[in-house]
């Protein structure tokens, strides 16, 4: 008899194979020049631009980190974070995208964010571009690590496999198609992964509400938890000495809700103005006239996906009130709900959305980090007459370094994806956002 795990694994293997195939398909075109490898030759259409920007931005944080926070402490934290991100997405596309696309051409046809800053401010000695490239390298290594944590948790939760082994294997798949296919493979796979993430969130949200007994029953249960649905307070799980939530008589124990700072979480949206993985999409779009269409697509995707992510965590608490004792463990709620609700093969497709999110983000971070080192440090500072071939060789070495560093960051399986991402997000947003504006 074929086991349930077999069908889940089959669906995921087919998905991985498709992503690697895309990398090979675009490898010849991407490797023709640094402009193709790092920016797709500035010929990317509005749909690919919009969905690849959002998929690379949200990462596994959307399907695991955000629902995990909602499950553990209630609506306030993830809700205001989501609102801030939705506003930030819209304003970034509205205020920055068209101007950056036009100005990057005027500023010496800049194809990376450090390159744009350097040419925009007439940095003949490449000091600005070097500092920007180093900042990108540091924070993107942390970002890549958060994505690898997601991969390890996914396979460990689904199949009970060793976290460290599956984390390394998943990371190797991402590394392979990124180093082969360059920016175009990243954008095309991000587009597919963005669609899959959207589908996965919608299916699991609808199914979880039905399983929890409908909206009225779910809301009634959650209102019984102090501060859980209160937008100005955070629910406070009562923890034991081991840091795990206490359960008595089959009920998870909560204390008095804590006060909450709304502005702090809304400020997440400010980070968008300095996110290289989003800004580089503005550089690579085919025409500035297509920005408006991309903005509508990206904002719609973002609002619906964030809403579903938050609601899955909240409804998950009603479905499985004592399942997860820590916030790090609660980040598996999407996976566990998918397993409980969906047929095996469908579950495999849906949870591939988690791997899709991690692949889309980590590949984007790696290609941008590689372009920063190869184009801005190696050619911009160390060897100004370097050929495209030499720059791409340095970029691939950088990819390998980021791959290894990401594995080191991800080796602690108790890391909270939400917390790891928040540090990197704040670092990049504060570094580049004010300068970009």
Secondary structure by P-SEA (a helix, b strand, c coil): cccaaaaaaaaaaaaaaaaaaaaaaacccccccccccccccccccaaaaaaaaaaaaaccccccaaaaaaacccccaaaaaaaaaaaaaaaaaaccaaaaaaaaaaacccccaaaaaaaaaccccaaaaaaaaaaaaaaaaaaaaaaaaaaaaaaaaaccccaaaaaaaaaaaaaaaaacccaaaaaaaaaaaaaaaaaaaaaaaaaaaaaaccaaaaaaaaaaccccccccbbbbcccccccbbbbcccbbbbccbbbbbccccccccccccccaaaaaaaaccccccaaaaaaaaaaaaaaaaaaaaaaaaaaaaaaccccccccccccaaaaaaaaacccaaaaaaaaaaaaaaaaaaaaaaaaaaaaaaacccccccccccccaaaaaaaaaaaaaaaaaaaaaaaccccccaaaaaaaaaaaaaaacccccc
